[in-house]
């Protein structure tokens, strides 16, 4: 399990490293605050999530934790790329304030469902 947790941290580090290397092409246009905010947000949200649990389970059953690491790191890179591209495309059509409002309402709905409508613990 220690290898899997380290692999997740290394995967997040590699993701940020890749973003950093790509950004070296255009340092003048880099928003460093946004880069740091993105890293912290994704890093904290990825700790203990389903993808990390899947990586732990896969590496525990396999003889090659390195393959699990590279597979999960590639998946995280691809999903992050798709999210960034989708966000950029949507931002072309909708104002930023509306996007933030939609995201806030979505998270509020998820929070309300978790707090008030999650009866799976009481049924067990």
N, C-alpha and C positions, 0 to 999 in steps of 0.2 A: 504494500500500500504506500509506503514512503516513496517508492520510485514513481508511482502514478501521481502523487501530489506534486512531487518535484517536476514531473513531466508537464503538468498543467501550468506551473509557474514558468517553466522554460518555454512552453508554447506561447504564453502571453508575452514573454520577453521577446521571443522571436518575431511575433506579430508586430510589436512596437518597433523592433529593430528594422523589419522590412519596411514599415511605413516611414521610418526615419531615413532609410537609405533611398527610398523613392523620392522623398521630399528634398534630398540633397540637390536634386536637379533644379529645383526652384526654391531656394532658401528665402528669397525676398518675399515670396507669397505665402510662406508658412505661418499659420496661426498657432504659435507654440502653446498658448493658453488652451486652445481647443484640443490640441494634441494631448496635452496632459490631462485635461478633463475627460477626453474619450478613453484614455488608458485607464484612469482610475475608475470610471464608471463601468467599463467592461470587465476589468479585473475583479472588482468587488462583486459584480453581478454573476460572474462565472464561478466564484468559489462555492463549492458544494452543490452545484446545479446538476441536472440530469446528465449532461455531457461528461462531467467529471466522474460521476458515479458509473457511467457506462465505461469510461476509460479504466477505472479501477477494476471493474468486473472483467473487462477484456484482458487487461494485463495480468490479472490474477490467474486466468485460465490459460494463458499462452506462455510460450517459452521465449518470446521476443517482445519485451516491453518497448524496445526501440521502434518496432513496427507500429505498435499501438500509439506511441508518441507521435510519430510522423503522420500517421493517419488522422489522429484527432487534431493535430496542429494544422494540417491541410484543410480539414473540414472547418475549423474555426476561421482560418483565413478566407475561405470561400464564402462562408455565411456573412462575415464582416464586409467583404467586398460587395456582395449582393445588397446588403443593407445600406451601405454608403451610396451605391449607385441608385438604388430605389429612392433613397432620401433626396439625393440630388435631382432626380427626375421629377419627383413630386414637388419639390421646392420651386421648380420652374413654373408650375401652374397655380400653386396656392401660396398665399402670403405666410411668412414665418410665424406670425402671431396666431394664425388659424391652425397651423400645424402643431404648435405648442399646446393650443387649447384642445385639439383632438387627442393628443398624447396624454394630456392631463386627465381628460374625461375617461379615456381608456384605462389608465392606471387606477383611477378612482373606482371604476366599475369592478376591476379585478380585486381591489382591496376590499370593497364591500362584499363581493362574493366570498372571499376568503374568510372574512370576519363573521358574516351573518348567515351564509348559505352553505357552509362546508360542514355537513353532518356526518362525514365518513368516520370521524373519531368516535362519535357518540354511538354509532351503530355497531361498532366492533366490540 
